[in-house]
Amino acid sequence: MREYSLSHLSDAALLRDLAEIVRRDRVTTSVLLAHIAEVDTRKLHVPLGYPSMHAYCVGALGMSEESALRRIQAARAARRFPVLFVAVAEGRLHLTAVGLLAPHLTPENVDEFVAAATKRSKVEIETFLARRGAPKPETHGTVSVAPPECVTQHSLANVESVNSAQVRMEETSVGSSPESQMTVVAERYVVRITVDRGTHERLRYAQALLSHAVPTGDLGQVFDRALVALITQLERRKFGAARTVRRNRATRSRHIPASIRKAVWDRDGGQCTFVGTEGHRCGSRRFLEVDHVEPYAQTPEATVDGLRLRCRAHNQYEAERVFGTEFMKRKREQARVAAEERRSKTAEARAVASVSDPEVEEQIQDVLAALRGLGVRGEQARRAADHARTLRGGTLVDRIRAALQFHGECVMRNPRAVRLLRASG
């Protein structure tokens, strides 16, 4: 423990050692960024069971969420502009400076921006960027554990109505029953978000609609009720209206019935099931996809036992492992080109629609109504309708059929779709 007791050092020696340690720390930090950037580029975290570099830094390397985020951002920027590695090692830039500069750097301005930020504080760099007209990055929502003394309930009545309102919300839950006679420990989380005027007005409107159920206007209760309603809506969209789970029902299509999808989701706990080479289960709840245990080309039947949940990163990793990296790279490039062609055709269709006759637009509205009646919602319905709009001189039946075919075979097999086409004909 002597190395942590420095009382024996003279003032001059203490200051000299501190300066040397800071110098070495800057060099070490720069080398750390280089390693993070290389691991990130090779995606070495994926086979270990982590869906992202951030998850790996937090889960395997023990960094805090904020520290991992700052270092990954700096590492990616420095890989694009290696001069940042040198600037950090020499102490000309700190990590906060790199994070502020990163979104605005280009090959043309990197030297100028690094020179302007050298040895500058955070406020000075923000002032420089503002003078250069660089937009301030969006502030994303944050969640933190509220301290025990933080018991004030906030209502929307206390939130100023401004263009970018800062809304502070707290939710409180009790950790034990009244009968236990034990000390009740409250578990609370502080959620801070930045919203625009429209979202702020919707929050106020929701508070007004709930005034009888939540007379205090407590934001925590409003927030919870909104989430319950949203989750119900999303689950209905994701799993369909079916509640009866028919296990092991097979189909010779890529379409997976809602009952089977729901059974797989419940069995896997709504988490990625990939287990890394060192035994770590991914467990990610984001960007989940239903994956065939055996490749679809070999076993096309959609059964509960033959499916599993995988996050997007591990679904792609498994595909590359089975079919090869180059093959999947070509498939992704083909998909990207096809998507660009679809967007181009959609833009052309909308341009034509702007000068087309009202009869076509009336048909498109009927197509949208038909799709929504069949359960096709949101962006999927709009894309299918845009595709139907591209038909030259098509009838309403032609446009509905084209929209259904664009959306997928699963809709075309819907008895309601068949009856709709027959009735329209």
Buried (B, 14 or more C-beta within 10 A) or exposed (E): EEEEEEEEEEEEEEEEEEEEEEEEEBEEBBEBBBEBBEBBEEBEBBBBBBBBBBBBBBBBBEBEEEBBBBBBBBBBBBBEBEBBBEBBBEBBBBBBBBBBBBEBBEEEBBEEBBEBBBEBEEEEBBEBBEEEEBEEEEEEEEEEEBEEEEEEBBBBEEBEEEEEBEBEBBBBEEEEEEEEEEEEEEEBBBBBBBBEEEEBEEBBEBBEEBEEEBEEBBBBBBBBBBEEEEEEEEEEEEBBEEEEBEEEBEBEEEBBBBBBBBBBBEBBEEBBBBEBEEEBEBBBEEBBEBBBEEEEEEEBBBBBEBBBBBBBBBBBBBBBEEEEEEEBEEEEEEEEEEEEEBEEBBEEBEEEBEEBEEEBEEBBEBBBEBBEEBBBEEEBBBBBBBBBBBBEEBEBBBBBBBBBBBBBEBBEEBEEBEEBBEEBE
